[in-house]
Amino acid sequence: MRVLLAPDSFGTSLTAVQAAEALAAGWHRGAPHDDVDLCPLADGGPGFVATLQGALGGTVDAVTVTAPLGDRAPAAVLRVGATAYVESAHALGLDLVPPARRDPTRTTSAGVGELVAAALAGGARRVVVGLGGSATNDAGAGLLAMLADALLGPDAVAAAGGVLRAGGGGLGAVRPDDLRWLPALRDALRGVDLVAAVDVDVPLLGLQGASAGFAPQKGATPEQAQDLERALGAFAHAAAGALGTGDVRPGLLGDAGAGQARAHRWTGLPGAGAAGGTGFAVALLGGRLLPGASLVADAVDLPARIAAHDVVVTGEGRTDWQSLHGKVVAEVAARALPLAVPTVVVAGEVLVGRRELSAAGVAAAYAVADGPEQVAAALADPAGTLAARTARVARTWSPA
């Protein structure tokens, strides 16, 4: 049997390449006569640049950027012709913040602004920003401030820069006048094709938005998540007021209603909530929000690779409701279904029901860990436990 192994990274435990290698080791153990092909993937989060470089080639520029808590971190800009690819996780990744210091009210996306500025300084006319795996929840305010410094000069943002770079917790105090430079920043990027490759298709606000849906996994308490929701909503309203629009007639909605409608023009976009709301900031600048998993799938020619195999195995650290909103698992299943190739998921944990997975095109899903003790064991030896589980899956799926 011909088997394609096409996983995402397993959180901070395994890169996509390491996960693919662990899957391969396990499959060879369980079904040694099968032909196995590795195709590591990404969805805009960790591994985005490395995966694209493997598929597209290009050259990599090493840069240093601001990390979530204000220290410095190494990052990269991948250049392929006039296009530059950058990975937000290099600047705001969850792995850059020790667990004891995780607090999304204080972490900043400023480093992503530096990455975009570095891409532009090298002559890129198209900049693709992979969004995912973040420790931040600031609606991209830090990105906006840092990019304004680079393109408009440090005096453009002035006193507001301190608040914008200090994390999402203080954004409720931002007023439209603090963002009066936003139209000029948007104009400065008018000749650039700015794209956000988002890892999830969720909006900025609401029950599945950046704060309610994702802030807790970044260290927020329930109270902090509610505070962040309010702060990001106020920030979005201020940004909409600073930019303005001719699309809304205040006479019908009233001033407050018109402001809310202007804000929703960006907050409601699928992917605006990605990377702690950094997708929202890209949209404010006139950028496009595209599914990162789909962009990577096209780059590696995933349909052709799936068509040459009898089964495709994908995986990730945790398969849950987020997996069905733009993640690699859903993208692989969507690409495999029309080709009548079954998709099998092997994940660290599986927290979504069989009915939902089946509706997404997944034939079967297997968890490495089913309880707290098994989760601890898997984290202690992620490659070994993934390989062991995959060996059992291979015996189930491979012909005798």
C-alpha positions in Angstrom: 0.0 0.0 0.0 1.2 3.5 -0.8 0.9 5.9 2.2 1.3 9.7 2.3 2.3 11.1 5.7 1.2 14.8 5.7 1.1 16.1 9.3 1.3 19.6 10.8 3.6 20.3 13.7 2.5 18.8 17.1 2.4 22.1 19.1 5.8 22.9 20.6 6.6 19.1 20.9 7.4 18.2 17.3 8.0 20.1 14.1 6.0 19.0 11.1 9.2 17.3 9.8 9.8 15.5 13.1 6.2 14.5 13.2 6.3 13.0 9.7 9.5 11.1 10.6 7.9 9.7 13.7 4.8 8.7 11.7 7.1 7.0 9.2 9.0 5.1 11.8 5.8 3.8 13.3 4.2 2.9 10.0 7.3 1.0 8.9 7.2 -0.9 12.2 3.5 -1.8 11.8 3.4 -2.4 8.0 7.0 -2.8 6.8 6.0 -3.7 3.2 4.2 -0.5 2.6 5.6 2.4 0.6 5.7 5.6 2.7 6.1 9.2 1.4 6.7 12.2 3.7 5.0 15.5 3.1 5.2 17.8 6.2 2.7 20.7 6.1 1.9 23.9 7.9 -1.2 26.2 8.2 0.5 29.6 8.7 1.7 28.7 12.2 5.1 27.2 13.2 6.9 25.6 10.3 5.3 27.9 7.7 8.6 29.3 6.3 10.5 26.0 6.4 7.8 24.1 4.6 7.5 26.7 1.9 11.3 26.8 1.4 11.3 23.0 1.0 8.6 23.3 -1.7 9.6 26.6 -3.4 13.3 27.0 -2.8 14.3 30.7 -2.5 16.8 32.4 -0.2 16.5 33.1 3.5 17.6 36.3 5.3 18.3 36.0 9.0 16.8 38.9 11.1 16.3 39.6 14.8 12.9 40.8 16.0 11.1 41.8 19.2 9.7 38.7 21.0 6.3 38.7 22.8 7.8 40.0 26.1 10.1 42.6 24.6 13.3 40.6 24.4 14.9 39.7 21.0 14.4 36.5 19.0 15.9 35.2 15.7 13.6 35.1 12.7 13.8 34.6 8.9 12.5 36.1 5.7 12.1 33.7 2.8 12.5 35.4 -0.6 11.2 33.8 -3.7 11.4 36.3 -6.6 9.4 39.4 -5.6 7.5 37.6 -2.9 8.7 37.4 0.7 7.3 34.9 3.2 7.5 35.5 7.0 6.3 33.5 9.9 4.6 35.3 12.8 5.5 32.5 15.2 9.2 33.5 14.9 8.2 36.8 16.6 5.2 35.9 18.8 5.2 32.1 19.1 3.9 30.5 22.3 7.2 28.7 22.6 9.0 32.1 23.1 7.3 32.6 26.4 8.0 30.3 29.4 4.8 28.8 30.8 5.1 30.7 34.1 5.2 34.0 32.2 2.4 33.5 29.8 0.0 36.5 30.0 -1.7 37.6 26.8 -2.7 40.9 28.3 1.0 41.9 28.1 2.5 40.1 25.1 3.1 42.1 21.9 3.0 41.5 18.1 5.6 44.2 17.5 8.0 41.7 16.1 5.7 40.9 13.2 5.8 44.5 12.2 9.6 44.3 12.1 9.4 41.1 10.0 7.1 42.9 7.4 9.4 45.9 7.4 12.4 43.7 6.8 10.6 42.0 3.9 9.7 45.4 2.4 13.3 46.7 2.9 14.6 43.9 0.7 12.4 44.9 -2.2 9.4 42.6 -1.8 6.3 43.6 -3.6 4.2 40.8 -2.2 4.5 39.9 1.5 2.8 36.7 2.8 2.6 36.6 6.6 2.0 33.2 8.2 -0.3 33.6 11.2 -0.6 31.1 14.0 0.8 29.6 17.2 0.9 32.9 19.0 1.4 33.9 22.6 -0.3 37.3 21.9 -3.8 38.8 22.0 -3.3 42.4 20.9 -5.3 42.5 17.6 -2.0 43.3 15.9 -1.6 46.6 17.6 2.1 46.1 18.1 2.5 45.2 14.5 0.8 48.4 13.4 2.9 50.6 15.7 6.2 49.0 14.7 5.4 49.0 11.0 4.4 52.7 11.2 7.8 53.5 12.9 9.6 51.8 9.9 7.5 53.3 7.1 6.3 56.7 8.4 9.0 57.5 11.0 9.1 57.2 14.8 7.2 60.5 15.3 4.1 59.2 13.5 2.8 57.0 16.4 4.2 59.2 19.1 2.9 58.7 22.6 0.4 56.1 21.6 3.2 53.7 20.7 3.8 52.7 24.3 0.2 51.5 24.8 0.1 49.8 21.4 3.2 47.8 22.0 2.3 46.8 25.6 -0.1 44.0 24.8 -3.9 43.7 24.5 -4.7 44.6 28.1 -4.5 48.3 27.7 -6.1 48.7 24.3 -9.4 49.8 25.7 -7.9 53.2 26.3 -7.0 53.8 22.7 -9.0 56.5 20.9 -9.3 57.2 17.1 -7.0 60.2 17.4 -4.3 57.9 18.8 -4.5 56.1 15.5 -4.7 59.1 13.1 -1.6 57.8 11.3 -3.4 54.6 10.1 -4.6 56.1 6.8 -1.0 57.1 5.9 0.3 53.7 6.8 -2.4 52.1 4.7 -1.4 54.4 1.8 2.3 53.5 2.2 1.4 49.9 1.5 -0.9 50.5 -1.4 1.5 49.1 -3.9 2.2 46.0 -1.9 0.2 42.8 -2.1 0.0 42.0 1.7 -1.4 38.6 2.5 -2.1 36.9 5.8 -1.9 33.1 5.6 -4.2 32.4 8.6 -4.2 29.2 10.6 -7.9 29.5 11.6 -10.9 31.2 10.0 -12.3 32.7 13.1 -13.3 36.4 13.6 -11.7 38.9 15.9 -14.5 39.0 18.5 -17.2 36.6 19.8 -17.3 33.2 21.4 -14.9 31.7 18.8 -12.8 34.9 18.4 -9.3 35.7 19.5 -10.0 36.3 23.2 -12.8 33.9 24.1 -11.6 31.1 21.9 -7.8 31.3 22.2 -6.6 33.5 25.1 -7.1 30.8 27.8 -4.6 28.5 26.1 -2.1 31.4 26.1 -2.3 31.8 29.9 -5.4 34.0 30.4 -7.8 33.6 33.2 -11.5 33.7 32.4 -11.7 37.2 33.7 -8.7 38.3 31.6 -10.2 36.7 28.5 -13.4 38.8 29.1 -11.3 42.0 29.6 -9.4 41.3 26.4 -12.6 40.9 24.5 -13.7 44.3 25.6 -10.3 45.8 25.0 -10.0 44.4 21.5 -13.6 45.5 20.7 -12.8 49.1 21.8 -9.5 49.1 19.8 -11.4 47.9 16.7 -13.9 50.7 17.1 -11.1 53.2 17.4 -9.3 51.9 14.4 -12.5 52.0 12.3 -13.0 55.6 13.4 -9.4 56.5 12.5 -9.8 55.0 9.0 -13.4 55.9 8.3 -15.3 54.6 5.4 -17.9 55.7 2.9 -19.7 52.4 3.1 -22.0 53.2 6.0 -24.7 55.8 6.2 -24.8 57.2 9.8 -28.3 58.5 9.3 -29.6 55.0 9.3 -27.5 53.6 12.1 -26.7 56.6 14.3 -23.1 57.5 15.1 -22.5 54.5 17.4 -24.1 52.1 15.0 -22.1 53.4 12.1 -18.9 53.0 14.1 -19.8 49.4 14.9 -20.6 48.7 11.3 -17.3 50.2 10.2 -15.4 48.0 12.7 -17.3 44.9 11.7 -16.1 45.4 8.2 -12.7 44.0 9.5 -13.5 42.3 12.8 -16.0 39.8 11.2 -13.6 38.6 8.5 -12.7 34.9 8.6 -9.2 34.9 10.0 -9.3 38.3 11.7 -8.9 36.5 15.0 -5.8 34.5 13.9 -2.6 34.9 15.9 -4.4 36.9 18.7 -6.1 39.1 16.2 -3.1 39.9 14.1 -5.2 39.0 11.0 -7.4 42.0 11.9 -4.4 44.3 11.7 -3.4 43.0 8.3 -7.0 43.5 7.1 -6.9 47.1 8.4 -3.8 47.7 6.2 -5.7 46.5 3.1 -4.3 43.0 3.2 -6.0 39.8 2.2 -6.7 37.0 4.6 -6.3 33.6 3.1 -6.3 30.1 4.6 -2.7 29.2 5.3 -3.2 25.5 5.1 -4.6 25.9 1.6 -1.8 28.2 0.5 0.8 25.6 1.7 -1.2 22.7 0.1 -1.0 24.5 -3.3 2.7 25.2 -2.9 3.5 21.5 -2.3 1.0 20.3 -4.9 -0.8 18.3 -2.3 -3.7 17.0 -4.6 -1.2 15.4 -7.0 0.7 13.8 -4.1 -2.5 12.5 -2.5 -3.7 11.1 -5.9 -0.5 8.9 -6.1 -1.3 7.2 -2.8 -3.9 4.8 -1.3 -4.3 6.6 2.1 -3.1 9.9 3.5 -2.2 10.2 7.2 -2.2 13.6 8.8 -1.9 14.8 12.4 -1.4 17.5 15.0 -0.9 18.0 18.7 -4.6 18.3 19.4 -7.6 17.7 17.1 -10.5 19.8 18.4 -13.0 22.3 17.1 -10.2 24.6 15.9 -9.0 21.8 13.6 -12.2 22.1 11.5 -11.7 25.9 11.0 -8.7 26.1 8.6 -6.2 23.8 10.1 -4.1 21.2 8.3 -6.3 18.2 9.2 -9.4 19.8 7.6 -7.4 20.9 4.5 -5.9 17.4 3.9 -9.3 15.8 4.2 -10.9 18.3 1.9 -8.1 17.7 -0.7 -8.3 13.9 -0.4 -12.1 13.5 -0.4 -12.7 14.3 -4.2 -9.9 11.8 -5.0 -11.5 9.0 -3.0 -8.4 8.7 -0.9 -9.2 8.1 2.8 -7.8 10.5 5.4 -6.6 9.1 8.7 -5.7 11.4 11.6 -3.2 10.5 14.3 -3.1 13.2 16.9 -1.8 13.8 20.4 -5.4 14.2 21.6 -8.7 13.9 19.8 -11.3 16.1 21.4 -13.9 16.3 18.6 -16.6 13.7 17.8 -16.7 11.1 15.0 -19.7 12.8 13.4 -17.9 16.1 13.1 -14.8 14.5 11.8 -16.7 12.4 9.3 -18.5 15.5 8.0 -15.1 17.1 7.4 -14.0 14.0 5.3 -11.9 12.3 8.0 -12.2 8.5 7.7 -10.8 7.7 11.2 -9.0 9.5 14.0 -6.6 8.0 16.6 -5.3 9.6 19.8 -1.8 9.1 21.1 -3.1 10.0 24.6 -6.6 9.4 26.1 -6.1 10.7 29.7 -3.9 12.9 31.8 -1.3 10.1 32.5 -1.0 9.3 28.8 -0.7 13.0 27.9 2.2 13.3 30.4 3.9 10.3 28.9 3.4 11.6 25.3 4.9 14.9 26.3 7.9 13.2 27.8 8.6 11.2 24.6 6.5 12.8 21.8 8.3 11.1 18.9 8.4 7.7 20.5 4.7 7.7 21.6 3.6 9.0 18.2 5.5 6.2 16.5 4.1 3.6 18.8 0.5 4.7 18.2 1.1 4.9 14.4 2.4 1.3 14.3 -0.9 0.1 15.7 -2.8 2.3 13.2 -0.7 0.8 10.4 -1.7 -2.7 11.3 -5.3 -1.6 11.2 -5.1 0.0 7.8 -2.5 -1.9 5.9 -3.6 -5.1 4.1 -2.4 -8.3 5.8 
